Amino acid sequence: MSGALKRLLVLLVLAGSLVVPAMAATSTASASTAPASAAPTEVGRRASDEGEFSETKSFAREFVNYDGSKTTLNNPLTGQPYKMTVDVDHTRNLRGRERVQVSWKGAQQSAGRAPDPYGGNGLNQEYPVVVLQCRGWGDKVTPETCWTTAVAQRSQVGVSQSAAVWREDEYAADADKEINSGMDPMPTSEECPGVDDTGLLATHITPFVAANGTTYDACDINHMPPEAAADSSFPPAEIAAFSDENGAGSVQFEVRSDVENESLGCNQDTKCSIVVVPISGISCDQASTPTATQLTAVEKNCRKTGQFAPGSSNILGAPDAAVAPSLWWSASNWRNRFVVPITFGAPPNVCDILDDRAPTGFYGSELLSQAALQWAPAYCLNKRRFKFQMNTMADQAGFDLMTNGGGPAALVSGEHQAGADPVGYAPTAVTGFAIGYIMDKPDNEGEYTQLKLNARLLAKLLTQSYAGSTFGAQHPGMGDNPWGLQDDPEFQKLNPGLPKVGNEAGAALLNLANSSDIIQQLTSYIATDKDAMDFIDGKPDPWGMKVNPSYKKFALPVSEWPLLDDFVPDGSTQCQLANPSVYFNNVAAPVTTLAKISSALIDGWPNTQTRCDTDISTTPPTYKLGRVDRQPYGYRFMLGVVSLGDAARYGLHTAALETTPKHYVAPTDRSLAAALRLSKQTERYGPFALDQTAVRRSRTAYPGTMVVYTAARLHNLDQDDADKVAQFIRVSTTEGQQPGSGNGELPGGFLPIRRTGVTAALWHSAQDVADAVEAQKAPAEPGGDPSDDPTDTNGDGSSGGDVTPPGDVPSADDPSADATPSATPSTAPEATPMPATEEVSSGLAGGLLPLLILVGGIGCVAAVVARIAPYVRRRG
Amino acid sequence: MTATLDPDAPVNTTEPTSAKKAKKAKKPRQRRATPAPRTPAGPPSQVESASMVLSSAFTMIGIVCLWMAVQLLFLGSVSQGRDQDLLYRELRTDLAGATAPLGPVVPVGDPVALLTIPEIDVEQVVVEGTASGDLLAGPGHRRDTPLPGQVGTSVVYGRGATYGGPFQDLADLRVGAEITVVDGQGTKKFHVIGVRRAGDPLPQPAADGAARLTLVSSYGTGRLGPISPQSVVYVDAETKKGFPAPSGRPAAVPDSEKAMASDPGALPLLALCLALLLALTLGVVAARQRWSTALVWVIASPLAIALSWMSTDVVMRLLPNLI
């Protein structure tokens, strides 16, 4: 036995010693296969997989009979007691509005499904799984610390006694079986008009205790925390979710930090939890009589098991209270809870609060914003590093700022025209853009997650060729075009199983209004597609759809998408009569940041500006066009350009894009790496260009792959700033490429840049640029005064002349140590030969006042003389 | 009415022309100077009216020049003193509220720091911007340099003779003299390391992390020195450790904000002011046809003074900024 084992061991060692050198020899090959072997997941998903949670619990519903025996109700799907498992994909260092995947199996199939499961709208269901966010961990979590938006979700106020099934709860404390319960003392009917003091109606209140200690009575809307106000800025996140016919289900649960919800108050220091409460029905107290038919009304109600068929939908009807989500707080339901501890990451303003140094701003691409958010604390909380601050702006604007000295470095994702000084591009992050979407399958069948798009569909969206509505259909030359993606046969063929009625939301791709490298890359992807360009050049697609004439023969690629249409439909509504405007511009309504597109997608709220708002308080009424309403759950259909970082953080779905015919590539670690393999660096310190024609030949490369570069001047940069830029490049390409959710780590949506493998070229180029930026010596100018000091522009003999501020002149190119001692006053003034102070003088300045006084004096004297002269002469 | 009855009516006709040529509602005095018919009745002779015109013209020239000199040297100090009071109050509030500007970009004209030089008895609030008009209120911080006290070389311009002449004794500073700067980041004590005039070598480069402060003003030599500041003088001061300076400053300033530069942008405003003065003159002429001289006096003189004051302020913007 041991002999066989030993032989096996030797064999393994031998095999290993053969394989390792082989791998080392072909390091690129081995690295390229590594991601390939991984399952095709979202980009950098591993980064956010930290703190996976899984727990399994067994429970059952039971009724206590008259004789004290118990009847157990098992899970009807299995015939066994419930054995439920809850999985949460990541729980650590969450940030505001981040969405985590909560999935479960082993619950009972839900019934009477509501169209919108969120907040108060989700109450009319049976056997759902309630997912809430609560403050505290473990046993500290009580229903009082759990957030709900609606009063009805936490309190039962003024319920007839026969419907007050929570008073029959077997597990409830005696106090909770009182007619009015939940608070001590209970609010009187004066404080809460709904509470009945007379003993006729039952009330149970679950107050809300805010993070600052305030207790909200939660008996009506006037006693709720401020964030629960109607139409508050964020829609409800808590959900009564649906389990399918196998008792499984999943939701993307959005967590809120104290930035979004101050009363709930979750932050870096306040522990919070996601609480999953499966609703399996109230376990009922001892029956008052052995005969089932003679039970009291409330006992019968408590023993109800639902009135809707499993899997059915519910538009109007009220569910049986005993199995409804409104009693999630009752002891029977609450004891089955799963408490998932979560932690929050550093708040976005941590650097402003904890570090009083002046920040060094890097300007540029929003693609990096999620990484910058995690990176910044690793700089500002480390006194040996500078205080990094990222300021989002258009790539070109950031680059211009860098070239003219306004900022030490720019964050761009493509090559830009450099100024007088050479510029180095250090690869800092591999990420990209994606077409994010939110689409519900018809009949409440859940979200569509397999969207495929090709360049022609994107071209149709961007050129505003979908009519959107009857107004758009009036556009000359577009009368026969579909109204939206939904009724475009090409889209239907690619993505079966989606709604088929076109509307304005399907006619627009929410896009950036300003100049961006993202638009540049997106349009070059379209420009390399023959079908798409034929369509733009005026050839109808096989189903007869024609391009919007305003964009006919529009030349691609561009870095800023223009709104060219000028069609104003004949107004038929008061709004259009009052505000004649270009219809398609209102439909497209591009925005200025990717973050706005992401939040529009999270909320399912298109930016389409075609809603008619009327103010009838004025005479005549005033009309304006406004943003359309949020799309109702189950009917959402929206697309937008998002960054992969945002998509990972907010759990947005991203579309697969066509590369070779019939091959659709989604953004994954693998497809990004494949695209990197196609990109080439043409010159030292330069960026890596990704040629879209090469992508169109590859079956694996994702067309939206983009590298964000730290671009900085290679000379004439202030040495302080140069050191900071070099430090940033080095830290971000080493420590900053460690996937994870902590400070300084690389969040989801980014492919780590490593020293080996497919990203090796990027890594080496980054180090190269860091050295060059730090050295700051490129083509030397004679005379040795290439100082970047802005005031050092001598030699303009113009009227004003110029001051040369001393000190900075040699410091930029001569940071030698001997400058330090010589800087002390009055010692060794000749240590470094310094240029002489320039002559600046002005004759006007010197002569003005004497001249004024002289001329003034002469004038006065002359006036007197002139006045007196005639009389003198006459007298004489 | 009185004018038509007046024997020396021709005077009236000459005055508008002289006024138009120069400006200002100086007529009332003119009018008073010739009230009583000192000569017997009859039109004034040719010589008399010519001398009248000449006298008025010279009077106007004299008044314009002297007014300007007086405002530059004396009245300007009053308005500069008031500006300083207001700026001090504003800066004090900003400092207390921690809203004092830290750079890199500060709205022009905002107070940025309090500059104290006990040796030459200077306590001035520094404003942002060095255009001629900005320096009317006090010393100005050149916008393409760090704020006083921050790492790097900060440049502050101040007038040497007019409008209070905050920096008139700048050249008297000795090496080692103390300069205190209070701004949004705290208090810094600088020590003067040298006074420079044209041709002197620039001081040695500053050590890492040191803050330099260069005060710039103008000076004159000779008997008329104090009122003929024609050359630029620099005072360099240094402190070992400066406050951190944010990046993102403007890379350059317009020509009008450089030393001894003027601001031709004020020309349209000057045209407006002169037009108003002209309108006032015509108004006075018209008013005198109807109302008594005393009444016209009372109404017109404050307007005339205010307009003259305003016009001179605008003219200042067209003159070199350091005088």
Chai-1 contact restraints between the chains, C-beta under 6 A:
chainA,res_idxA,chainB,res_idxB,connection_type,confidence,min_distance_angstrom,max_distance_angstrom,comment,restraint_id
A,R357,B,P244,contact,1.0,0.0,6.0,A-B,restraint_1
A,A358,B,P244,contact,1.0,0.0,6.0,A-B,restraint_2
A,A358,B,P246,contact,1.0,0.0,6.0,A-B,restraint_3
A,T360,B,S247,contact,1.0,0.0,6.0,A-B,restraint_4
A,N404,B,A251,contact,1.0,0.0,6.0,A-B,restraint_5
A,G405,B,A251,contact,1.0,0.0,6.0,A-B,restraint_6
A,G406,B,G248,contact,1.0,0.0,6.0,A-B,restraint_7
A,G407,B,G248,contact,1.0,0.0,6.0,A-B,restraint_8
A,P408,B,S247,contact,1.0,0.0,6.0,A-B,restraint_9
A,P790,B,D144,contact,1.0,0.0,6.0,A-B,restraint_10
A,P790,B,A251,contact,1.0,0.0,6.0,A-B,restraint_11
A,P790,B,A252,contact,1.0,0.0,6.0,A-B,restraint_12
A,T791,B,D144,contact,1.0,0.0,6.0,A-B,restraint_13
A,G800,B,D255,contact,1.0,0.0,6.0,A-B,restraint_14
A,G800,B,K258,contact,1.0,0.0,6.0,A-B,restraint_15
A,G800,B,M260,contact,1.0,0.0,6.0,A-B,restraint_16
A,G800,B,A261,contact,1.0,0.0,6.0,A-B,restraint_17
A,G801,B,A259,contact,1.0,0.0,6.0,A-B,restraint_18
A,G801,B,M260,contact,1.0,0.0,6.0,A-B,restraint_19
A,D802,B,K258,contact,1.0,0.0,6.0,A-B,restraint_20
A,V803,B,V216,contact,1.0,0.0,6.0,A-B,restraint_21
A,V803,B,A259,contact,1.0,0.0,6.0,A-B,restraint_22
A,P805,B,T153,contact,1.0,0.0,6.0,A-B,restraint_23
A,P805,B,V155,contact,1.0,0.0,6.0,A-B,restraint_24
A,P805,B,T214,contact,1.0,0.0,6.0,A-B,restraint_25
A,P806,B,L202,contact,1.0,0.0,6.0,A-B,restraint_26
A,P806,B,P203,contact,1.0,0.0,6.0,A-B,restraint_27
A,G807,B,T153,contact,1.0,0.0,6.0,A-B,restraint_28
A,G807,B,P205,contact,1.0,0.0,6.0,A-B,restraint_29
A,G807,B,A206,contact,1.0,0.0,6.0,A-B,restraint_30
A,G807,B,R212,contact,1.0,0.0,6.0,A-B,restraint_31
A,D808,B,T153,contact,1.0,0.0,6.0,A-B,restraint_32
A,P810,B,P205,contact,1.0,0.0,6.0,A-B,restraint_33
A,S811,B,P205,contact,1.0,0.0,6.0,A-B,restraint_34
A,A819,B,P205,contact,1.0,0.0,6.0,A-B,restraint_35
A,T820,B,A207,contact,1.0,0.0,6.0,A-B,restraint_36
A,S822,B,Q204,contact,1.0,0.0,6.0,A-B,restraint_37
A,A823,B,Q204,contact,1.0,0.0,6.0,A-B,restraint_38
A,A823,B,A206,contact,1.0,0.0,6.0,A-B,restraint_39
A,A823,B,A207,contact,1.0,0.0,6.0,A-B,restraint_40
A,P825,B,V175,contact,1.0,0.0,6.0,A-B,restraint_41
A,P825,B,I193,contact,1.0,0.0,6.0,A-B,restraint_42
A,S826,B,V175,contact,1.0,0.0,6.0,A-B,restraint_43
A,A831,B,Q204,contact,1.0,0.0,6.0,A-B,restraint_44
A,T832,B,Q204,contact,1.0,0.0,6.0,A-B,restraint_45
A,M834,B,P201,contact,1.0,0.0,6.0,A-B,restraint_46
A,M834,B,L202,contact,1.0,0.0,6.0,A-B,restraint_47
A,P835,B,L202,contact,1.0,0.0,6.0,A-B,restraint_48
A,A836,B,G199,contact,1.0,0.0,6.0,A-B,restraint_49
A,A836,B,P201,contact,1.0,0.0,6.0,A-B,restraint_50
A,T837,B,R196,contact,1.0,0.0,6.0,A-B,restraint_51
A,T837,B,A198,contact,1.0,0.0,6.0,A-B,restraint_52
A,T837,B,D200,contact,1.0,0.0,6.0,A-B,restraint_53
A,E839,B,A198,contact,1.0,0.0,6.0,A-B,restraint_54
A,V840,B,V232,contact,1.0,0.0,6.0,A-B,restraint_55
A,V840,B,A259,contact,1.0,0.0,6.0,A-B,restraint_56
A,V840,B,M260,contact,1.0,0.0,6.0,A-B,restraint_57
A,S841,B,Q230,contact,1.0,0.0,6.0,A-B,restraint_58
A,S841,B,S231,contact,1.0,0.0,6.0,A-B,restraint_59
A,S842,B,M260,contact,1.0,0.0,6.0,A-B,restraint_60
A,S842,B,P320,contact,1.0,0.0,6.0,A-B,restraint_61
A,A845,B,P229,contact,1.0,0.0,6.0,A-B,restraint_62
A,A845,B,Q230,contact,1.0,0.0,6.0,A-B,restraint_63
A,A845,B,P320,contact,1.0,0.0,6.0,A-B,restraint_64
A,A845,B,I323,contact,1.0,0.0,6.0,A-B,restraint_65
A,G846,B,G220,contact,1.0,0.0,6.0,A-B,restraint_66
A,G846,B,S228,contact,1.0,0.0,6.0,A-B,restraint_67
A,G846,B,Q230,contact,1.0,0.0,6.0,A-B,restraint_68
A,L849,B,I227,contact,1.0,0.0,6.0,A-B,restraint_69
A,P850,B,L224,contact,1.0,0.0,6.0,A-B,restraint_70
A,P850,B,S228,contact,1.0,0.0,6.0,A-B,restraint_71
A,L852,B,C65,contact,1.0,0.0,6.0,A-B,restraint_72
A,L852,B,M68,contact,1.0,0.0,6.0,A-B,restraint_73
A,L852,B,A69,contact,1.0,0.0,6.0,A-B,restraint_74
A,I853,B,A69,contact,1.0,0.0,6.0,A-B,restraint_75
A,V855,B,C65,contact,1.0,0.0,6.0,A-B,restraint_76
A,G856,B,G62,contact,1.0,0.0,6.0,A-B,restraint_77
A,G856,B,C65,contact,1.0,0.0,6.0,A-B,restraint_78
A,G856,B,L66,contact,1.0,0.0,6.0,A-B,restraint_79
A,G859,B,F58,contact,1.0,0.0,6.0,A-B,restraint_80
A,G859,B,I61,contact,1.0,0.0,6.0,A-B,restraint_81
A,G859,B,G62,contact,1.0,0.0,6.0,A-B,restraint_82
A,C860,B,G62,contact,1.0,0.0,6.0,A-B,restraint_83
A,A862,B,F58,contact,1.0,0.0,6.0,A-B,restraint_84
A,A863,B,S55,contact,1.0,0.0,6.0,A-B,restraint_85
A,A863,B,F58,contact,1.0,0.0,6.0,A-B,restraint_86
A,A863,B,T59,contact,1.0,0.0,6.0,A-B,restraint_87
A,A863,B,G62,contact,1.0,0.0,6.0,A-B,restraint_88
A,A866,B,S51,contact,1.0,0.0,6.0,A-B,restraint_89
A,A866,B,L54,contact,1.0,0.0,6.0,A-B,restraint_90
A,A866,B,S55,contact,1.0,0.0,6.0,A-B,restraint_91
A,A866,B,F58,contact,1.0,0.0,6.0,A-B,restraint_92
A,R867,B,S55,contact,1.0,0.0,6.0,A-B,restraint_93
A,A869,B,S51,contact,1.0,0.0,6.0,A-B,restraint_94
A,P870,B,V47,contact,1.0,0.0,6.0,A-B,restraint_95
A,P870,B,E48,contact,1.0,0.0,6.0,A-B,restraint_96
A,P870,B,S51,contact,1.0,0.0,6.0,A-B,restraint_97
